[in-house]
Amino acid sequence: MTDFSQKQFIEDLNLQGKRVLVRVDFNVPLDKDLAVTDNSRIVGALPTIKRVLEQGGRAVLMSHLGRPDGARVNRLSLQPAAAELSRLLEQPVYLAPDCTGEGVEALVNRMQDGEVVLLENLRFHKAETKNDPDFCQALARLGDVYINDAFGTAHRAHASTAGVAEFMPEAAIGYLIQRELQFLGSVVSQPEKPFAAILGGAKVSDKIKVIENLMQHVQMLFIGGGMANTFLKAQGLEIGDSLLDADSLDYARELLARAQEQGVSVYLPTDGVIAQDLSTDAETQVVSLAAGIPAGWKLLDIGPESAEAYATALATARTLFWNGPMGVFEVAPFSKGTFRVAQAMADATGQGAITVIGGGDSAAAIQVSGLSQEITHISTGGGASLEFLEGRDLPGVSVIPNKS
């Protein structure tokens, strides 16, 4: 894995009078009127943008939004993001008509120190995701310095996240990526013990590499969500029509045996909320999992007994990492387990523990629960945070040179 602590940082560069090409992550949710409904990603980029402006630089921002697949899709224009950023900065933010081309170059070259231009959606061009060299060079012509501050896409070797840096005289990481790497790195390399990892989501196979890496460091491992079904089945319990990752049954058995050898406490649900269909008005039952789940029924959340047992154990941890919900939290009858874990994370923070949420559905759950201000760090990149915790290099970070 790249030693990110040696990477060049925005504060290492002189930005005065320079066009600073900044990759941000403005992939924000929009309502039917195309207004931004959650501005947290834009807010997350503010420290880096403000640093550019305070240093007398010219901020040329670039981002994607949604998946237009190389076509210009009006509802995926970055205009709403530009308007929201303008409100937050209390100054004009000019939206370029495209992200490359003579007109865009002319607009950027007319910029004055302290001004902000946001390029139009990068993914209106297929060349962005293909990391096309010509597209990389076209982007590079818009800046004198490159800053990557989009952690959510740092695991993608795209033109704006990796390729463009190779054509820029100077490159560095911004404040958001620095914070992400510091917190996620400390979870793996220097966790205060006891260290607890809470993993949920659908399939064990999606998390095997993360589990393998974390197993070297954790004292407690909590399993929930669809993943729990596979572990329960591996122990010989009946799981009815619940989601099963059959290819991972042997792995689940091996992991439980290895955890016992290593002295890692593995927490699996002992009761669960089951239903025959996934709907807000579904008939639900809370059952003991040792007794088995009847045919036709699905396990869709950990039960109240399990949620309380998890919360009690989590209260003893000093470092907590959470990725993946405990059930189908988007559907009300199956959200209680996830929200109980969210509360346990917040309570642990209040007691001085370091709590880190690895993006994705867990980040969404903590926001819905209203507890996001009570967590030490919530990652902005689900896929990137998982790949980092797997021990893989992130192209958007690896490409940045080390401090000279």
Kinemage of the C-alpha trace (Angstrom):
@kinemage 1
@onewidth
@group {chain A} dominant
@subgroup {mainchain}
@vectorlist {calphas} color= white
{ca met a 1} P 0.000 0.000 0.000
{ca thr a 2} L 1.222 3.535 -0.815
{ca asp a 3} L 2.576 5.494 2.159
{ca phe a 4} L 0.107 8.360 1.884
{ca ser a 5} L 1.700 10.308 4.759
{ca gln a 6} L 4.548 11.323 2.413
{ca lys a 7} L 2.253 12.590 -0.352
{ca gln a 8} L 2.452 16.216 -1.389
{ca phe a 9} L -0.282 18.213 0.335
{ca ile a 10} L -2.031 21.403 -0.780
{ca glu a 11} L -0.230 23.380 1.930
{ca asp a 12} L 3.115 22.391 0.390
{ca leu a 13} L 2.375 24.407 -2.767
{ca asn a 14} L 2.401 28.107 -3.651
{ca leu a 15} L -0.972 28.841 -5.278
{ca gln a 16} L -0.664 32.623 -5.741
{ca gly a 17} L -1.883 33.653 -9.203
{ca lys a 18} L -2.119 30.046 -10.378
{ca arg a 19} L -5.002 28.227 -12.030
{ca val a 20} L -5.641 25.420 -9.551
{ca leu a 21} L -7.454 22.486 -11.146
{ca val a 22} L -9.275 20.735 -8.286
{ca arg a 23} L -11.057 17.381 -8.598
{ca val a 24} L -13.984 17.583 -6.165
{ca asp a 25} L -16.872 15.205 -5.564
{ca phe a 26} L -20.101 17.084 -6.262
{ca asn a 27} L -22.022 13.896 -7.081
{ca val a 28} L -24.910 15.133 -4.943
{ca pro a 29} L -28.572 14.048 -4.761
{ca leu a 30} L -31.104 16.285 -6.520
{ca asp a 31} L -34.885 16.516 -6.101
{ca lys a 32} L -37.407 16.640 -8.958
{ca asp a 33} L -36.888 20.413 -9.200
{ca leu a 34} L -33.107 19.808 -9.542
{ca ala a 35} L -32.288 21.337 -6.167
{ca val a 36} L -29.506 19.843 -4.030
{ca thr a 37} L -31.083 17.812 -1.206
{ca asp a 38} L -27.845 16.952 0.641
{ca asn a 39} L -24.923 19.376 0.330
{ca ser a 40} L -22.500 17.471 2.582
{ca arg a 41} L -20.120 16.622 -0.284
{ca ile a 42} L -19.964 20.266 -1.339
{ca val a 43} L -19.406 21.332 2.272
{ca gly a 44} L -16.638 18.702 2.501
{ca ala a 45} L -14.732 20.392 -0.335
{ca leu a 46} L -14.922 23.901 1.162
{ca pro a 47} L -11.618 23.828 3.137
{ca thr a 48} L -9.619 23.042 0.003
{ca ile a 49} L -11.511 25.555 -2.161
{ca lys a 50} L -11.109 28.275 0.470
{ca arg a 51} L -7.387 27.530 0.738
{ca val a 52} L -7.020 28.152 -3.012
{ca leu a 53} L -8.914 31.440 -2.811
{ca glu a 54} L -7.177 32.674 0.356
{ca gln a 55} L -3.788 31.975 -1.259
{ca gly a 56} L -4.731 34.105 -4.261
{ca gly a 57} L -5.269 31.187 -6.594
{ca arg a 58} L -7.970 30.683 -9.242
{ca ala a 59} L -10.138 27.656 -8.463
{ca val a 60} L -11.051 25.550 -11.497
{ca leu a 61} L -13.257 22.784 -10.101
{ca met a 62} L -14.238 19.566 -11.858
{ca ser a 63} L -16.636 16.777 -10.891
{ca his a 64} L -19.020 14.178 -12.224
{ca leu a 65} L -22.716 13.854 -11.395
{ca gly a 66} L -24.646 10.634 -11.890
{ca arg a 67} L -24.098 8.313 -14.822
{ca pro a 68} L -24.807 10.104 -18.109
{ca asp a 69} L -22.665 7.493 -19.932
{ca gly a 70} L -20.901 9.927 -22.206
{ca ala a 71} L -23.976 11.891 -23.311
{ca arg a 72} L -25.074 15.406 -22.370
{ca val a 73} L -28.044 14.905 -20.036
{ca asn a 74} L -29.565 18.215 -18.935
{ca arg a 75} L -30.886 16.921 -15.608
{ca leu a 76} L -27.319 15.878 -14.717
{ca ser a 77} L -25.839 19.330 -15.252
{ca leu a 78} L -23.708 20.632 -12.381
{ca gln a 79} L -25.635 23.943 -12.375
{ca pro a 80} L -27.396 23.097 -9.044
{ca ala a 81} L -24.013 22.338 -7.459
{ca ala a 82} L -22.621 25.624 -8.757
{ca ala a 83} L -25.577 27.506 -7.247
{ca glu a 84} L -25.170 25.756 -3.882
{ca leu a 85} L -21.403 26.373 -3.810
{ca ser a 86} L -21.993 30.026 -4.675
{ca arg a 87} L -24.369 30.292 -1.693
{ca leu a 88} L -21.866 28.633 0.653
{ca leu a 89} L -18.893 30.730 -0.510
{ca glu a 90} L -20.958 33.925 -0.732
{ca gln a 91} L -19.422 34.737 -4.112
{ca pro a 92} L -20.190 33.916 -7.755
{ca val a 93} L -19.343 30.458 -9.087
{ca tyr a 94} L -19.293 30.362 -12.883
{ca leu a 95} L -20.424 27.151 -14.582
{ca ala a 96} L -18.432 26.445 -17.732
{ca pro a 97} L -20.390 25.291 -20.820
{ca asp a 98} L -18.320 22.083 -20.940
{ca cys a 99} L -15.225 20.647 -19.244
{ca thr a 100} L -12.805 20.949 -22.206
{ca gly a 101} L -12.537 22.885 -25.443
{ca glu a 102} L -11.489 26.332 -26.690
{ca gly a 103} L -14.442 28.125 -25.095
{ca val a 104} L -13.703 26.605 -21.704
{ca glu a 105} L -9.977 27.428 -22.022
{ca ala a 106} L -10.834 31.033 -22.885
{ca leu a 107} L -13.139 31.286 -19.845
{ca val a 108} L -10.493 29.865 -17.500
{ca asn a 109} L -7.732 32.064 -18.936
{ca arg a 110} L -9.853 35.185 -18.247
{ca met a 111} L -10.167 34.309 -14.543
{ca gln a 112} L -8.878 36.693 -11.901
{ca asp a 113} L -7.235 35.684 -8.613
{ca gly a 114} L -9.856 34.515 -6.086
{ca glu a 115} L -12.454 33.526 -8.703
{ca val a 116} L -14.178 30.137 -9.038
{ca val a 117} L -15.196 28.246 -12.179
{ca leu a 118} L -16.929 24.857 -12.068
{ca leu a 119} L -16.502 22.747 -15.203
{ca glu a 120} L -19.560 20.961 -16.561
{ca asn a 121} L -20.122 17.263 -15.784
{ca leu a 122} L -16.984 15.276 -16.691
{ca arg a 123} L -18.981 12.162 -17.495
{ca phe a 124} L -20.742 13.889 -20.376
{ca his a 125} L -17.593 12.536 -22.104
{ca lys a 126} L -16.821 8.809 -22.278
{ca ala a 127} L -13.149 9.768 -22.385
{ca glu a 128} L -13.341 10.595 -18.653
{ca thr a 129} L -13.960 7.046 -17.430
{ca lys a 130} L -11.684 5.617 -20.138
{ca asn a 131} L -8.806 7.793 -18.884
{ca asp a 132} L -8.188 8.877 -22.467
{ca pro a 133} L -4.764 10.608 -22.776
{ca asp a 134} L -6.065 13.340 -25.128
{ca phe a 135} L -8.863 14.147 -22.666
{ca cys a 136} L -6.329 14.176 -19.799
{ca gln a 137} L -4.186 16.694 -21.693
{ca ala a 138} L -7.233 18.830 -22.512
{ca leu a 139} L -8.054 19.003 -18.796
{ca ala a 140} L -4.409 19.710 -17.930
{ca arg a 141} L -4.449 22.786 -20.165
{ca leu a 142} L -6.919 24.344 -17.694
{ca gly a 143} L -4.545 24.405 -14.747
{ca asp a 144} L -1.052 25.118 -13.476
{ca val a 145} L -1.504 22.969 -10.359
{ca tyr a 146} L -3.627 19.844 -9.807
{ca ile a 147} L -5.302 19.035 -6.485
{ca asn a 148} L -7.264 15.821 -5.933
{ca asp a 149} L -9.835 16.206 -3.163
{ca ala a 150} L -12.447 13.681 -4.361
{ca phe a 151} L -12.006 10.663 -2.104
{ca gly a 152} L -15.219 9.057 -3.370
{ca thr a 153} L -13.603 8.518 -6.791
{ca ala a 154} L -9.962 8.076 -5.692
{ca his a 155} L -10.220 4.318 -6.329
{ca arg a 156} L -10.995 4.954 -10.013
{ca ala a 157} L -8.218 5.448 -12.561
{ca his a 158} L -10.192 8.038 -14.522
{ca ala a 159} L -8.909 11.036 -16.460
{ca ser a 160} L -9.773 13.586 -13.761
{ca thr a 161} L -8.641 11.449 -10.815
{ca ala a 162} L -5.396 9.939 -12.079
{ca gly a 163} L -4.511 10.583 -15.729
{ca val a 164} L -4.509 14.385 -15.650
{ca ala a 165} L -1.925 14.508 -12.833
{ca glu a 166} L 0.704 13.023 -15.131
{ca phe a 167} L 0.445 16.076 -17.402
{ca met a 168} L 0.591 18.681 -14.613
{ca pro a 169} L 3.815 20.301 -13.334
{ca glu a 170} L 2.575 20.183 -9.718
{ca ala a 171} L 0.042 17.974 -7.941
{ca ala a 172} L -1.123 17.425 -4.364
{ca ile a 173} L -3.970 16.072 -2.252
{ca gly a 174} L -6.518 18.341 -0.587
{ca tyr a 175} L -7.854 18.543 2.958
{ca leu a 176} L -10.724 16.089 2.488
{ca ile a 177} L -8.564 13.260 1.142
{ca gln a 178} L -5.938 13.964 3.786
{ca arg a 179} L -8.556 13.627 6.548
{ca glu a 180} L -9.950 10.429 5.007
{ca leu a 181} L -6.535 8.792 4.805
{ca gln a 182} L -5.619 9.860 8.327
{ca phe a 183} L -8.748 8.365 9.920
{ca leu a 184} L -8.982 5.231 7.787
{ca gly a 185} L -5.248 4.691 8.111
{ca ser a 186} L -5.366 4.988 11.899
{ca val a 187} L -8.175 2.413 12.032
{ca val a 188} L -5.864 -0.190 10.497
{ca ser a 189} L -2.432 0.862 11.690
{ca gln a 190} L -2.911 2.440 15.126
{ca pro a 191} L -6.328 1.596 16.596
{ca glu a 192} L -6.771 2.172 20.300
{ca lys a 193} L -7.898 -1.161 21.751
{ca pro a 194} L -10.342 -2.780 22.083
{ca phe a 195} L -11.023 -2.335 18.366
{ca ala a 196} L -14.470 -3.348 17.084
{ca ala a 197} L -15.482 -3.744 13.433
{ca ile a 198} L -19.171 -3.893 12.499
{ca leu a 199} L -19.813 -5.302 9.039
{ca gly a 200} L -23.154 -5.665 7.296
{ca gly a 201} L -24.510 -5.553 3.783
{ca ala a 202} L -25.647 -8.257 1.435
{ca lys a 203} L -22.810 -10.666 0.655
{ca val a 204} L -19.813 -12.027 2.528
{ca ser a 205} L -17.859 -12.237 -0.740
{ca asp a 206} L -18.051 -8.422 -1.112
{ca lys a 207} L -16.230 -7.964 2.191
{ca ile a 208} L -13.769 -10.907 2.312
{ca lys a 209} L -10.658 -8.777 1.698
{ca val a 210} L -11.775 -6.191 4.250
{ca ile a 211} L -12.471 -8.925 6.804
{ca glu a 212} L -9.045 -10.464 6.153
{ca asn a 213} L -7.285 -7.153 6.695
{ca leu a 214} L -9.303 -6.201 9.788
{ca met a 215} L -8.940 -9.646 11.376
{ca gln a 216} L -5.273 -8.851 11.955
{ca his a 217} L -6.228 -5.910 14.175
{ca val a 218} L -9.697 -6.320 15.745
{ca gln a 219} L -10.681 -7.780 19.081
{ca met a 220} L -14.406 -7.810 18.243
{ca leu a 221} L -16.196 -8.489 14.947
{ca phe a 222} L -19.942 -7.868 14.615
{ca ile a 223} L -21.845 -9.326 11.673
{ca gly a 224} L -25.268 -8.163 10.475
{ca gly a 225} L -27.326 -7.646 7.337
{ca gly a 226} L -27.558 -10.287 4.622
{ca met a 227} L -24.019 -11.388 5.521
{ca ala a 228} L -25.310 -12.792 8.816
{ca asn a 229} L -27.472 -15.335 6.966
{ca thr a 230} L -24.401 -16.987 5.482
{ca phe a 231} L -22.712 -17.285 8.877
{ca leu a 232} L -25.894 -18.669 10.451
{ca lys a 233} L -26.255 -21.234 7.652
{ca ala a 234} L -22.567 -22.150 8.063
{ca gln a 235} L -23.381 -23.056 11.672
{ca gly a 236} L -26.133 -25.387 10.510
{ca leu a 237} L -29.112 -23.138 11.262
{ca glu a 238} L -32.171 -22.958 9.007
{ca ile a 239} L -32.516 -19.555 7.318
{ca gly a 240} L -35.722 -20.097 5.320
{ca asp a 241} L -35.838 -17.970 2.158
{ca ser a 242} L -33.259 -15.475 3.424
{ca leu a 243} L -30.522 -14.153 1.132
{ca leu a 244} L -27.633 -16.628 1.066
{ca asp a 245} L -24.111 -16.261 -0.310
{ca ala a 246} L -23.691 -20.020 -0.841
{ca asp a 247} L -20.191 -19.697 -2.309
{ca ser a 248} L -18.953 -18.206 0.978
{ca leu a 249} L -20.207 -20.902 3.379
{ca asp a 250} L -16.804 -22.587 3.676
{ca tyr a 251} L -15.138 -19.221 4.183
{ca ala a 252} L -17.614 -18.357 6.962
{ca arg a 253} L -16.818 -21.614 8.773
{ca glu a 254} L -13.079 -21.043 8.406
{ca leu a 255} L -13.367 -17.481 9.665
{ca leu a 256} L -15.299 -18.509 12.781
{ca ala a 257} L -12.683 -21.179 13.552
{ca arg a 258} L -9.809 -18.752 12.967
{ca ala a 259} L -11.430 -16.089 15.135
{ca gln a 260} L -11.645 -18.570 17.986
{ca glu a 261} L -7.951 -19.427 17.590
{ca gln a 262} L -6.955 -15.745 17.503
{ca gly a 263} L -9.150 -14.761 20.432
{ca val a 264} L -11.369 -12.489 18.312
{ca ser a 265} L -14.945 -12.321 19.626
{ca val a 266} L -17.421 -12.731 16.747
{ca tyr a 267} L -20.954 -11.460 17.398
{ca leu a 268} L -23.770 -12.946 15.311
{ca pro a 269} L -27.478 -12.202 15.800
{ca thr a 270} L -29.363 -14.527 18.133
{ca asp a 271} L -32.784 -13.212 17.176
{ca gly a 272} L -34.116 -11.557 14.072
{ca val a 273} L -37.005 -9.729 12.436
{ca ile a 274} L -38.492 -11.911 9.708
{ca ala a 275} L -41.172 -11.351 7.055
{ca gln a 276} L -42.452 -13.015 3.915
{ca asp a 277} L -42.099 -9.900 1.785
{ca leu a 278} L -40.100 -6.696 1.888
{ca ser a 279} L -42.648 -3.896 2.345
{ca thr a 280} L -43.597 -1.249 4.878
{ca asp a 281} L -46.829 -3.071 5.762
{ca ala a 282} L -45.370 -6.598 5.804
{ca glu a 283} L -46.384 -8.934 8.604
{ca thr a 284} L -43.284 -9.317 10.784
{ca gln a 285} L -42.203 -11.638 13.567
{ca val a 286} L -39.279 -11.575 15.984
{ca val a 287} L -37.894 -15.098 16.279
{ca ser a 288} L -35.033 -16.910 17.959
{ca leu a 289} L -32.561 -17.788 15.224
{ca ala a 290} L -31.441 -20.943 17.032
{ca ala a 291} L -34.907 -22.339 16.362
{ca gly a 292} L -34.510 -21.664 12.637
{ca ile a 293} L -36.433 -19.507 10.175
{ca pro a 294} L -39.426 -21.233 8.555
{ca ala a 295} L -39.643 -21.735 4.791
{ca gly a 296} L -41.130 -18.754 2.978
{ca trp a 297} L -39.792 -16.274 5.539
{ca lys a 298} L -36.725 -14.032 5.261
{ca leu a 299} L -34.411 -12.572 7.902
{ca leu a 300} L -34.481 -8.808 7.226
{ca asp a 301} L -33.037 -7.266 10.402
{ca ile a 302} L -31.256 -8.273 13.577
{ca gly a 303} L -33.693 -8.581 16.478
{ca pro a 304} L -33.998 -6.407 19.604
{ca glu a 305} L -32.083 -8.875 21.794
{ca ser a 306} L -29.174 -8.916 19.320
{ca ala a 307} L -29.232 -5.130 18.900
{ca glu a 308} L -28.942 -4.628 22.656
{ca ala a 309} L -26.193 -7.250 22.952
{ca tyr a 310} L -24.261 -5.523 20.149
{ca ala a 311} L -24.723 -2.103 21.772
{ca thr a 312} L -23.560 -3.375 25.184
{ca ala a 313} L -20.402 -4.912 23.706
{ca leu a 314} L -19.678 -1.879 21.522
{ca ala a 315} L -19.720 0.322 24.621
{ca thr a 316} L -16.478 -1.385 25.717
{ca ala a 317} L -14.601 -0.553 22.491
{ca arg a 318} L -12.174 2.359 22.081
{ca thr a 319} L -12.046 2.259 18.267
{ca leu a 320} L -15.123 1.377 16.194
{ca phe a 321} L -15.364 0.947 12.419
{ca trp a 322} L -18.759 0.367 10.761
{ca asn a 323} L -19.556 -0.544 7.171
{ca gly a 324} L -22.895 -2.017 6.147
{ca pro a 325} L -26.377 -1.891 7.702
{ca met a 326} L -27.782 -4.537 10.064
{ca gly a 327} L -30.933 -4.966 7.991
{ca val a 328} L -32.919 -3.436 5.151
{ca phe a 329} L -32.956 -0.103 6.986
{ca glu a 330} L -34.606 1.779 4.109
{ca val a 331} L -37.856 -0.081 4.902
{ca ala a 332} L -39.230 1.013 8.304
{ca pro a 333} L -40.042 -2.378 9.901
{ca phe a 334} L -36.442 -3.506 9.309
{ca ser a 335} L -34.518 -0.388 10.389
{ca lys a 336} L -34.357 -0.734 14.177
{ca gly a 337} L -31.190 -2.858 14.327
{ca thr a 338} L -29.258 -0.424 12.132
{ca phe a 339} L -30.431 2.597 14.100
{ca arg a 340} L -29.572 0.914 17.424
{ca val a 341} L -26.003 0.369 16.175
{ca ala a 342} L -25.931 4.005 14.997
{ca gln a 343} L -26.896 5.116 18.509
{ca ala a 344} L -24.248 2.831 20.012
{ca met a 345} L -21.635 4.458 17.744
{ca ala a 346} L -22.745 7.930 18.856
{ca asp a 347} L -22.708 6.889 22.518
{ca ala a 348} L -19.183 5.483 22.125
{ca thr a 349} L -18.001 8.782 20.617
{ca gly a 350} L -19.430 10.580 23.640
{ca gln a 351} L -17.357 8.309 25.872
{ca gly a 352} L -14.154 9.258 24.039
{ca ala a 353} L -13.900 6.405 21.521
{ca ile a 354} L -12.813 6.962 17.897
{ca thr a 355} L -15.751 6.085 15.627
{ca val a 356} L -15.361 5.772 11.860
{ca ile a 357} L -18.091 4.981 9.330
{ca gly a 358} L -16.918 3.610 5.981
{ca gly a 359} L -19.297 5.457 3.681
{ca gly a 360} L -22.076 3.876 1.614
{ca asp a 361} L -25.297 2.702 3.262
{ca ser a 362} L -23.872 3.129 6.771
{ca ala a 363} L -23.221 6.820 6.074
{ca ala a 364} L -26.768 7.150 4.742
{ca ala a 365} L -28.149 5.415 7.830
{ca ile a 366} L -26.270 7.660 10.241
{ca gln a 367} L -27.581 10.732 8.431
{ca val a 368} L -31.183 9.471 8.510
{ca ser a 369} L -30.778 8.758 12.224
{ca gly a 370} L -29.733 12.373 12.830
{ca leu a 371} L -26.534 11.303 14.588
{ca ser a 372} L -23.922 12.267 11.998
{ca gln a 373} L -22.582 15.106 14.160
{ca glu a 374} L -21.850 12.585 16.925
{ca ile a 375} L -19.436 10.412 14.895
{ca thr a 376} L -15.690 11.069 14.755
{ca his a 377} L -15.394 10.532 11.001
{ca ile a 378} L -17.852 9.581 8.250
{ca ser a 379} L -16.109 8.620 5.026
{ca thr a 380} L -17.299 10.269 1.830
{ca gly a 381} L -16.312 7.229 -0.245
{ca gly a 382} L -17.911 3.832 0.244
{ca gly a 383} L -15.996 2.007 -2.497
{ca ala a 384} L -12.782 3.941 -1.905
{ca ser a 385} L -12.843 3.367 1.859
{ca leu a 386} L -13.354 -0.377 1.396
{ca glu a 387} L -10.536 -0.660 -1.154
{ca phe a 388} L -8.250 1.292 1.159
{ca leu a 389} L -9.129 -1.034 4.055
{ca glu a 390} L -8.461 -4.026 1.797
{ca gly a 391} L -4.894 -2.751 1.522
{ca arg a 392} L -5.195 -1.746 -2.129
{ca asp a 393} L -3.616 1.331 -3.680
{ca leu a 394} L -5.965 4.134 -4.702
{ca pro a 395} L -4.987 5.418 -8.177
{ca gly a 396} L -6.121 8.958 -7.327
{ca val a 397} L -3.684 9.017 -4.392
{ca ser a 398} L -0.837 6.931 -5.833
{ca val a 399} L -0.417 9.358 -8.748
{ca ile a 400} L 0.304 12.298 -6.427
{ca pro a 401} L 4.072 12.769 -5.964
{ca asn a 402} L 5.757 12.548 -2.578
{ca lys a 403} L 6.953 15.704 -0.845
{ca ser a 404} L 10.232 16.879 -2.322
